[in-house]
Amino acid sequence: MSDGRGSGQVIVTGGSRGIGAAIVRALDGAGFGVVSISRSGSTEAGRAIACDLTDEAALAAAIASVAEDGPVAGLVNNAGHHIGGASADLAIEDFEKVMRLNATAVMLASREAYPHLRATRGTIVNIGSFFDKMGVPHALSYCASKAAVGAITRCLAVEWAGDGIRVLNVAPGYVTTDLNRDYLSRPKVRGWLEGRIPTGGPGTPEDVATLVAGLMTNAIPYLTGETIYVDGGHGMHH
């Protein structure tokens, strides 16, 4: 096990806000050279690259440019999108838009980072969701995409273990961010969550970021392919 300090570069997709921004801050504080790849191209720490993560050529070029600056120690596939609505009215275009960013981009970024991570025996952490195991009304695309992230994690972990690459899936439950703060603070919603989540309510982006940074800085070669739920016990609460 390491001393909790990282070295090399870690790529974080969707690192400009919310959970992604917290992960960038945590990895920067742990000593990594952090590169955020997002549509906006903004970041609170490290280097930022503006990129449409659903554009195969652009994402491949972005990852290659990071590798030109030095060893790549890790990849955090965090970027995601949600389009809600009744499944009976779900447009194929909306379903595929969610799958392309939430799942296809995870595969693509991992594939492009593979040769660089093989050289460093690095780590991939995918950001899934505890919705991967639930039936949630009006969230078919999101749930399906996050279930796919778990499957991608398991397949890559088994296939790349011989290359020294660990692949893990961190699956948050309800986490308060700037995107959902108003909704989660509604009295009815807040009351429901406080009753359903054993730890007393939604988590914070830092809860997720602390775990991600720990997985990146602490070498545990025997831990790979697993989905680690960070949901305050919500998913197991009967």
N, C-alpha and C positions, 0 to 999 in steps of 0.2 A: 504493500500500500504506500502511496506517495505521501508527501508532507502537506498536501492540499493546495499546492501551487502548480499552475500549469505552464506549459511552454509550447511554442508553435502557434499556428493560427487556427481559429475555429470559425467556420462559416455559419451564420445564423440567417435563415430565410425569414422574411417578414419581421425583421428586427427593429422596425421603426416605431412601434407602439405596442401598448398592452403587454401581454406575456412575453412577446418577443423582445421588447425593449428592456424588460426586467432581466431576461436571460443575458442580453448583451451586457448590461451593467454588472451582473454577477460574474460572468466570464472575464470581463475586463478587470474586475477587482481580484480575480483569482490568478491574474498574470498572463492570460492568453492575449494574443493579438487577435482581436475580434473584427470580423468583416460582416456587416449586415447587407444582405441582398434583398431589396424590396422594390415595389413599384415606385414609391416616392423617392427612394435614394437618400433618405435621411437617417441619422443615428445619433444616439446620445454619447457614444463612445466608440473609439476605434475608427475603422474605415467604412464607408458606405458606397454601395454600387446600386445604381438605378437599373432595374431589370424587370421585365414581364416574365414571371416565373412559369407561365404557360407557353412561352416561346422557347422551343427546344434549342435552337441555335444560339439565342441570346443567353440563356442560362448556362449552356456549355461554355460559351466564351467568358462569361463572368467567373465561373469556377476556375477556368484555365488561367485567368489573369491573377487570381488570388495565389495560385500555385507558383506563378512566376516570381512572386515576392518572398517566397519561403515555404518551409514545410507546412503541410496542412495536417493538424493533429485531430481535428474533429469537424463534424457537420451536425447542425441542429436543424431539422426540417420542421419549422414552426408555422410557416405561412398557411393561412386557411381562410375559408369563406363559407358563409351560410346563407342560403336562400330558403325561407320558409314558405309554407303553403300546403293546402290540402292535396294529398297524393292523387286524388281522382282528377285533379286539374293540373297536375305537374307537367310542365313542358319539358320535352327532351332536351332542349337547349339549356334550360336551367339546371337540370340534372347533370348534364355533361360538363357544364361550367364549374359546378361544385366539385365533381369528381376530378376534373383536370387539375385544379389547383390543390385540392386536399389530398389526392392520392397519386395521380400521374406525376405531378411535380416532385413528390417524395421519391418515387422510383427514378426519375430522371436525374435529380440532384445527386442521389446516392450513386447512380451509375457513373456520372461524370466525376464524382469525387473519389471513386473506387481506386484508381491507380495511385493517387496521391496518399490516400489513407493506408493502402497496402504498404507503401514505403515507410510510413511512420507507425504502423500497427495501431491505427487510430480508432476512434469511436464515433458511431452515429447515434444520435438520440432523436427519435421522431416524437412529435407532440401529437398524441391522439386525443381521445376523449372517453370518459366513462359511458358516453352514449353509444359506444361501440357494442355494448351488450344489452342495450335497452330497446324497447319499442316505444318510440316517442311520436305522438301525433304531430303532423305538419313538419316533420324533420327527416323525411325519408332519405333525401340526398345526403344530408350531413351524417346521419347515422351509418349509412352504407359506406361513405367515404372513410369514416374513422374505423370501421370494421376492416376495411381494406388496408389501412395503415398498420393495423395489428398483424394482418397476414403478410404484408410486405416485410415487416420487421422480422417475423419468424423465418421466412424464406431466406432473406439475406443473411441473417445470423447463422443459419446452418451452412449456407453456401460459402460464406466468407470467413468462417471461423478458422479455417486452415491458413488464411492470410493474416491472422492476428487481429482482425477487425471485429470489434464488439458492436452489436446493433440492439438498441433498446427502445422501448416505447413508453413514454411518460404520458399517462392519460388523466388529465385534470377533470374534476367535477365542476361545479359552479364556482367561477372565479370572478371577482368584481374588477372590471377594467373601465376605461373611459368610454368604451363602446356600449356597455350594458348597465352602467352605474345607475342611471335614472330608473330603468326597469326593475332592477333588483332592490332598489330602495323603496318601491311602492309598498305601502303597509301590508297589503294582502299577500304579495309575493314574499316579502321579508318574513312575515309570520309563518308562511308555509315552509320556507327553507329552514328557518330556525327549528321548526318541529321535525323536519325530515333529516337534517344533517346532524349526526350525533355530536359533532364538535361545536355546534351552535350557530352555524351560518356559513355563507360563502367564504372561500379562501381568497388569498391575494396573489397577484402575479409573482411576488417574492417567494411564496410557498413553492411554486413550480420552479422558479429560477434557482433556488437554493439546491433543490434536488438535481437539476440538470448540471449545475456546476460541480456538485459532488460526484456525479457519475463521470464527468469529464476529468476531474483531477485525481480521483482515486482509482488506481488500476486494480480491477477485480476480474481477472481473465475468465473465471468460471461463470460469471454472470453475463449471459447474453440471450437474446431472443425473447426476453420477458416483457410483459406489459405491467407497469407499476402504476397503480391507481393512486391519485392524489385528490381525494374527494371528501375528506373528513368522515369517511365511513358511510357516505350516502348510498353508494351502489350496493352495499351489503346489508343495509338497514331494512329489516322486514317490518 
